[in-house]
Amino acid sequence: MNTKIIRIDMEKELDAQLLNAAEILKNGGVVAIPTETVYGLAANALEETASKKIYEAKGRPSDNPLIAHISCMDELPALVSEIPEAGQKLAEKYWPGPLTMVFPKAKIVPYGTTGGLETVAVRMPSHPIANRLIKLAGIPLAAPSANTSGRPSPTKADHVIEDMDGKIDMIIDGGEVGIGLESTIVDVSGEIPMLLRPGAITIEMLRETLGRVDIDPAIMGPMSADMKPKAPGMKYRHYAPKAEMTLVEGEMEKVVEFINREAKAALAEGKKVGIICTEESRAYYQDGILEVIGSREHEETVAHNLFSVLRDFDDRQVDCIFSESFSKDRLGQAIMNRLCKAAGYHIVNV
């Protein structure tokens, strides 16, 4: 397949640049698009065959649900059988934005989009390209991250080209994304709202809006093989670099000591070693290839750079990676969720 690559100029009229992509989507094709979170792999959420093309391009298990993206609240009722009060409150507060909600699905939504579930995940992106394209196409777009399944999510068009060139119809280059982590996912289909995936809309923000919000235990631990995932990214190894990765938790001084010792031992064995550190700790490491992921004082920089750092290590062909850990509250919960999955839950507490 010949994949067209379109680079968007935000200073020019947007609709004219997106009309070809909208036609591809209307006709059942697949287009990679920028959103405020990560790049997404978009296709018609109401067509089984279009959803199947997404799964095939990603190499994604078919029981892993897709998220349907809409451009405005008027488009939500067609996709869901009910809008619970919690969903209404969260939509008023955080849509458009990096929040996905799981609702009871309407009959029109195929099981190929929902991973066989009776619920549908829905998001309203705030990114001007994604939001306008949905409106122009006139259909909800299923749009998981535009990467090969299991690899780090793409935060720039070059990442998408690396994984998807020749597999999909078009890639829209809208520049580097803002947030860098996938959307928060909250299940509002039950009596008590449940956080299924942490993101930029934190558990603290959700509880401030709704009161009680429970947290699915799969967020910080592996999900058993016989369980059916309620949302993307819950069951399978995700965000993973090619190298073996170890996440190190504990007091900072001991973390640095452990990583320096293990890095030296791995280098002595002839291995190429990568280390994920922060602005605050970069001077403490003696060996290996350092990647500064951001600043602990500004965790949004860590979130923004996380997937790019993992992909950089792939490009540099390291054999093993050691990473510092982060706080598990606010945005740190989302950062640690992604790092734990990237490491395959290979965590050392020092």
N, C-alpha and C positions, 0 to 999 in steps of 0.2 A: 504493500500500500504506500502511495506517495502522500506523506503528511505535509500539508501546507502550514507554514509558520507566518503568522500575522503579527507585526509589531505595532502596538497602538500608540498613537500620538494624542495625548490628552488635551493638547491645545487645538486640535482639529475636531470637527463635528463627529461625535461618537457613533451615532446611528449608522452613518454611511460605512464606517469601518467594521461594523458588527453584522450587517445584513447578510453577508455570505455565511457567517457562522450560524446565524439564526435559521437560515434555510437548511443547512446541514442537519441541525438538530430536529427541525420539523420533519425531515425525511428519514429519521432514524439513525443518524450518524453520531459520532462521538467527537467532542471538542474539549480540549484542556483549557481551563479558564483560571484567571487569577481571582482569589477572594481575599478578604482581609486576614484570613487565618493562614491557609496554605493554598497551593494550586489544586484545583479540583478537576476530575475527569467527568465531564457532563454529557448526559444523554437523556432522552425522554423518560421521565419517571413512570409514565403510564403505559409504556410498551415493554412487554416481557423480552422481546428480541433486542431492544436497545439496552436493557439492563444486562442481558447476557453478553453483549459486546463489551460492556465495562468489565465484567468478571473475567472475560477472556483476555482483554488487554492487560489487566493487572495480574492475572494468574491468581485471582482471589477466590477463596472458598465460597460456594454459593449460599451457605447458611449465615454469612456475615452480612447483616442488613446494610442497605444504602440509605443515604439521607436525601429526601426530596427538598429541593430549594425553590422558594417562591419569592416574588418581588414585592408583595404587599398583602395586608391582612384579608383583602377581598378574595384572595386565591386560596386561603386556608380551608374554608368550609367544604369545598369540593373533595378534599383529600381525607377528611376525618369524619368520624361518625358522631363525635362529641368534642366540645372545647371546654374542659373542666375549668373551674374558677382559678386554680393555680396557673394553668396555662394562659388564661386571659391576663392575669396580673403580670406574669413574666413577659408576655408579649408587649404589654403596654410599657414596661420598664426597659426592656433590653433588645427589642426588635426595631429596626434592623440591626444586626450585630452578631457577635460570635457565640450565639446560644442556639442549640438544637433541642427541641422538645419532642418527646415520644407520646403520641396520641393513639386512641383506638382508631383503627383505619376505616376508611370508607370502602365500599365494595369495588369502586373504580380503580383502586390502587392494587396492582398485581402482586402476588406473593413473590415473584421474581425480584421485586424491589425491596420487599420487607424481609427477605431471607426466610420466608415461610411463616412469619409471625402475623398475629391479628392486630398488630400495632404498626404505626408508620412514624418514622423520625422526620421532622420537618425543621427547616431553618430558613431565615430571611437574611441573606447577606447584605452588608452595608457597602461593600466594594462597588464603586460606580459601574465598572465593566460587567461584573457578574449580575448585578441587579438589573441593569438595563438590558442585558442579553436575554434574561428570563422573560422580561416584558415583551421584547421583540419577537421571541420564539413563540410566545403565547401558550407555553406548556410548563409544568413544573419540571425541574431538572434534577435527576439523581446525579450526585457529584461527590464521590469519595475522593480521597487524596490521589493526585495524578502520578503515582509512583508504582513500580512493580511491588506487588504485595509483600510485606515484610521489610522492605527497605525504608530508610529515613524519608519522611514526607518532603515534597519539593517546596521550596520557598522562593525559587526563581525559575524562569522559563528554561534556563540551561539544564536544570535538574530534570525537568519534564522531557526535554529533548533527549537527554541521555537514556531515559527509561522507556519513552513512548514513541520515538521517531520510527515510522514505518508500521506502527500498530493501530493508529487512530487517524481520523480524517484531518484534524486541524489542531494546532497549538496557538493560543493567543498569548503573546508576550505583553504583559502589562507591567513589567518591572518587578522589583523585589516586593514581597508582601510585607505587611506591617507587623502583625502579631507573631507569626512564626510557629504557633501551635494550633492544632485542630480545635474546633469549637467545643465548648462545654456541652455535655448531653444530660438532660434531666428527663426522667420518666414521670409524666403527669397523668398517666392513664389509671393509676391506682389511687387508693385512699390517701396515702402519704407520698408526696413527691420524693423521688429517689435519684440521687446523683449517680450517673453511670460512667461519666468520663469528665475529669476536671479540665478546666481551661481558663481563659481570661476572665470569664464570669465565675468568680470563686464561690466556694461553699458559704463563706461569710456573707457575700453579697446576696446569694439566694435566700439564706435564712433571714437576712434583714428585710427581704421583700415578702417572704411567705411564712416565716416562723419556722416550724419544724420541716426539715429536709433530711432524710436519711441518706447514708452513703453505702453504695453497693460494695461488699467486701472484695470484689474482684478488682477494684481500683488499684490497690497496692499489693495484690497477690495473684498468682496464676490461677486461671479458671480451669476446672476439671474438664477432661476431654469429652465427657458425656453430657455436658451442659450446653444449651443453645444460647448463643449470645443475644442480648436484648438490643445491643447497639454496636456500631463499628468499633474495632480495636479492643474488645473485651477478652476474646478467647485466644487468639493466635499471637505468635511472636510478632511484634511490630517495631517499626522505627529502627531496625537493627543494622549496624554496620557489618561489613564482611568479616572483620577481625573479632576475635574473642574479647569480650569487654567485662571488666570488673568494676563495680560501683563500691566505693569505700566510704563507710559511715563512721562517725566518732568525733572526738575532739580534734580540732584542726591540726594541732601539733603532731598528734599520733597518725592522723591521715597522711600528712606530708611525709612523715618518717616511713610509714608502710609503703607508700607509692615509690619513694626514692629507693628503698631496699629492693622491692620487687622489680622495679624497672632496671636496676643495675644487674640483677640476677638474669632477667630475660635477655638483656643486651649481651651478657657473657655467653649465653647460649646461641648467639647469632641472630636473635629476633629483632625486628624493627618495632620500637615501642612508641605508642602515642599516649599523651597525658592531657586530660581535660582539667584545666585550672581556671582561676579567676584573676581579675586585675589585682586583687588583694594578695594573692598567693604566688603569682608567677615567679617571683624572685627566689622562692624557696626550693625550686626543683633543679636538680643537677644534671640529669641525663634525659634522653628521649626527645621526641618531637612534641613541643608544647603547643596546644591550641587554647587560647584565652577565650572562654565562652561568654564572658561578660563580667559585670560587677555585682557582688552580693548586695550592695547598697541599692542597686537598681535591677531587681530581678527580671523586669521586662526585657532587659538586654540579654539575659541568659536564655529566656524563652525565644527571643527573636533569632538568636544565633545557634540554637541547639542542633537543629537538623543539618544546617550548613556545615557545622563542625564535624558531625558524623560522616557526612559525604566527603568532606575534605580528607579525612583519614582514609576513606576508601580510595580516593585518588592518589594518596601518598603510599598506598599499599602497605600499611602497617600490619603487623602480625597480632598485636595485642594492644588493648587500650585500658588505661586506668583512669577513672573519673572520680573527682570529689563529689560529695553529696550535698544536698541543699535542705532547707527547712521544709516541713511538710504542712505548713499552713499557707493560706492565701495562694498567690501564684506558685509558690514553691511546691504545693501539692501536685499541680499539673506538670511541673518540671520533673519532679521525682517519679511521677507515674510514667512519663515517657522514658526516662533514664532506666528505670527498673525493667521495663519491657525491652528496651534496646539491649540491655545486659542479659536478657533471658533470666532475670531474677538472680543473677550471680552477684550476690552482695556480701561483702566482708565487713563485719563490725569490729573496729579496733578500739 
